[in-house]
Amino acid sequence: MKKYLLLSAMLAIASPAVWAKSDQAILNEAKNNVTSIAQAHKMKDETGVTLTGQIVRQLKAGGDDFELKDSSGSIIIDVDDELWKPIQLKAGDHVRVLGEVDTHRNKPTDIEVIQIERIK
């Protein structure tokens, strides 16, 4: 019984990493889930989405957080520097973002970006 309780406790601690979706699974879901920013704000955590909009600003110079807007609203997107630096992402750029909804207890929902491309 003690082994069972210990194993249960270990799984509970490790569960976020164990149950997290792979990037490929998120991309596959996102390709079939093209949505507005307003709709993305209402979605469940770890839902794959595709958003299209315009970069409003980079929250902190050199940082990974950008504000993205479309006609329905705005949302913060977290774009790793390996993704935004090569395309020199900046305010005014129109982009297509594939990523996952990231809900939080004490801050607004944002998007963890897996793929981003500049569009015309």
C-alpha positions in Angstrom: 0.0 0.0 0.0 2.8 2.4 0.8 4.4 1.8 -2.6 1.0 2.6 -4.2 0.7 5.9 -2.3 4.3 6.9 -3.1 3.8 6.1 -6.8 0.5 8.1 -6.8 2.3 11.1 -5.2 5.1 10.9 -7.7 2.7 10.8 -10.6 0.8 13.8 -9.2 4.0 15.8 -9.0 5.2 14.8 -12.5 1.8 14.9 -14.2 2.2 18.3 -15.9 5.3 17.1 -17.8 3.9 13.6 -18.4 0.6 14.8 -19.7 1.7 17.8 -21.7 1.0 17.7 -25.5 4.0 17.5 -27.9 4.7 20.4 -30.2 3.6 18.3 -33.1 0.3 17.4 -31.5 -0.3 21.1 -30.8 0.6 22.0 -34.4 -1.8 19.4 -35.8 -4.6 20.7 -33.6 -3.8 24.3 -34.4 -4.0 23.7 -38.2 -7.6 22.6 -37.7 -8.5 25.3 -35.2 -8.2 28.7 -36.9 -9.8 31.2 -34.5 -10.1 34.8 -33.5 -8.2 36.3 -30.5 -11.5 36.8 -28.7 -12.4 33.1 -29.1 -8.8 32.1 -28.0 -9.3 33.9 -24.7 -12.2 31.6 -23.9 -10.5 28.3 -24.8 -9.2 25.7 -22.5 -5.5 25.5 -21.5 -3.3 23.7 -24.0 -5.7 24.0 -26.9 -3.8 24.3 -30.2 -4.9 27.4 -32.2 -4.0 29.4 -35.3 -4.3 33.2 -35.0 -3.8 35.8 -37.6 -3.2 39.5 -36.7 -0.8 42.4 -36.4 2.0 42.8 -33.9 1.2 45.9 -31.8 4.4 46.0 -29.7 7.1 44.0 -28.0 6.4 44.2 -24.3 10.1 44.5 -23.3 13.0 45.3 -25.6 14.7 42.0 -26.5 12.0 40.0 -24.7 9.9 37.2 -26.0 6.4 38.7 -25.3 4.5 40.5 -28.0 1.0 41.9 -28.2 -1.0 40.6 -31.2 -4.3 42.1 -32.3 -7.0 41.3 -34.7 -10.5 42.8 -35.2 -11.8 41.0 -32.1 -9.2 42.0 -29.6 -5.6 41.5 -28.5 -3.6 38.9 -26.7 0.0 38.4 -25.5 2.0 35.9 -27.5 5.2 34.3 -26.1 7.6 33.8 -29.0 11.0 32.2 -28.3 13.9 34.3 -29.6 14.8 31.4 -32.0 11.5 32.1 -33.7 11.2 35.9 -33.7 14.8 37.0 -34.2 15.4 35.3 -37.6 12.3 37.0 -39.0 13.1 40.3 -37.2 9.6 40.5 -35.8 8.5 44.0 -35.0 5.4 46.2 -34.5 3.3 46.5 -37.6 4.1 43.0 -38.9 1.1 40.9 -40.0 1.6 37.3 -38.8 0.1 33.9 -38.6 0.8 32.2 -35.3 0.4 28.5 -34.4 0.6 27.8 -30.7 -1.2 26.7 -27.6 -3.5 28.6 -25.3 -1.9 29.1 -21.9 -4.3 30.0 -19.1 -3.2 31.2 -15.8 -4.7 31.7 -12.3 -3.3 35.2 -11.7 -2.7 36.7 -15.1 -4.5 36.9 -18.5 -4.5 34.1 -21.0 -1.7 34.1 -23.5 -0.4 32.0 -26.4 2.8 29.9 -26.3 4.0 30.2 -29.9 5.4 27.1 -31.7 5.4 28.5 -35.2 5.1 32.1 -36.6 5.3 33.5 -40.1 5.0 37.0 -41.5 2.2 37.3 -44.0 1.2 40.1 -46.4 
